[in-house]
Amino acid sequence: MSNTKQPCVSTLHREWLVVAGLLLTIASADTSMATDSAVAQPPNVVLIISDDQAWGDYGFMGHPHIKTPRLDQLARESLVFPRGYVPSSLCCPSLATMITGLYPHEHLITGNDPPATPGVTGLSNLLRDPTFVAAMDKMDYNIERVPTLPKMLAERGYLSLQTGKWWHGSYARGGFTDGMTHGDRARGGRHGDMGLKIGREGLKPIDDFLDKVDQAGKPFFVWYAPFLPHQPHNPPERFLRRYRDKTDSLPIAKYWAMCEWFDETCGQVLDMLDEKDVADNTIVLYVCDNGWINLHNASGYAPRSKRSPYDGGVRTPIMIRWPGHVQPAQSEHLASSLDLAPTILAACGLSATPAMSGINLLNSEAVAARNHIIGEIFTHNAIDIHNPSANLKYRWCIEEDWKLIVPNLTGPNVKDGQIELFNLSSDPTEEHNRVAERQEIVTRLLGHLDANWRPE
């Protein structure tokens, strides 16, 4: 296994869909007992978001060493899309897509940060620089100008809690009624401040919130996006000792241990739902913000993972558990984090906005009818916070087993590159470019990309 290419998983793409220990049936024409119609009693919603984890780094996805017993159990109880994707493989734009149901070029949050102020070096200094902070506020305004899940769910009386990663200042900016992040960037950084304590330092804010909504008699939405398994990779020794002898790389052992630590916290959140007697009327969704392939000799990510257009950066399992409404199964169809908002809204008796291009993943006909998904990769720091085309590095499209990656050679962000076409079934590590021999597929997938968005 090379730690600079893809996660450690089984050999062929099709074989990854069925792994030992996951006794699920392949999704049939009707994978769900849910409908798009409003339900009499709106379900509660818990969205679990991993932070920097490769798509194969779970027990239920076939990893030979990483132990994720609680997420494995969730998978056995869920409709699972092993071929799930996020459009963009960077934290801030990826999370913004989940909460808005929009592509980065639509919600305009394409990078983690605005352009650095000339002459100001170091993130801590930038966060105290008035020019940089003003630019951050302008970026954050983009989350206010569009509908978000908490805002829309409030129409049905939902209370909502933000925990963990949140890049847009105060939780209230996204429409949450409650939250841990207050936007004190000078004290707590730019991507969550006190919210980043969740999971790593217990789950009391979620426990308190569940008591609050119970007393209020309201349905709830919980955004659980802990700073896990994200760096710093400092797992408790009780986890790390399980992996020290599984690899000759201490950085990789630490990352694997972080994945198990994250898994434990997910189980604790799920246990709370049981303890509060709300699990049966709670829809739980799972996704990761972007991939991560740890370097062998350092606690960092390899080039074809985070921030890249390759599967190591953009692929993630997507899961949906809703007892009594969703039949546990495993789907061979494509799914996207763009689908989370329409799926949640439909389950809660609300309609997606016309701007949302995702589908309801509980609508088996819509899932089967989809034939391609699309993504876009941008610079870490925006060059122009108002013009997504200026920040574009790559566009990508998957249709069935074929994946097209198109670099933005007309912009300042990609110095060289070529169009790449891979067959993910026969070449899951994306090593053999098939452009020269399959031009008809290139033309068709490029047409999908241009129909979705043609950058300036």
ABEGO torsion letter per residue (X at the ends): XBAAABBBBBABAAAAABBBGBBBBBBBABABABBABBBABBBBBBBBBBBGBBAABBAAAGBAABBBAAAAAAAAABBBBABBBBABABAAAAAAAAAAGBBAAAAGBABABBBBBBGBBEAAAAAABAAAAAAAAAAAAAAAABBBAAAAAAAAGBBBBBBEBBAAEBAAAAGBABBABAGBAAAAEAAGEAAAABGAAEAAAAAAAAAAAAAAGBBBBBBBBBBOABOBBBBBAAAAAAAAAABABAAAAAAAAAAAAAAAAAAAAAAAAAAAGAAAABBBBBBBABBBBBBAABBBBBAABBGBABAAAABBBBBBBBBGABBBBBBABBBBAAAAAAAAAAAAGBBBBAABABBBAABAAAAAABABBBBBBBBABBABAABAAAABABBBBBBEABBBBBBBAABAABABEBBBBBBAAABAAGABBAAAABAAAAAAAAAAAAAABBBX
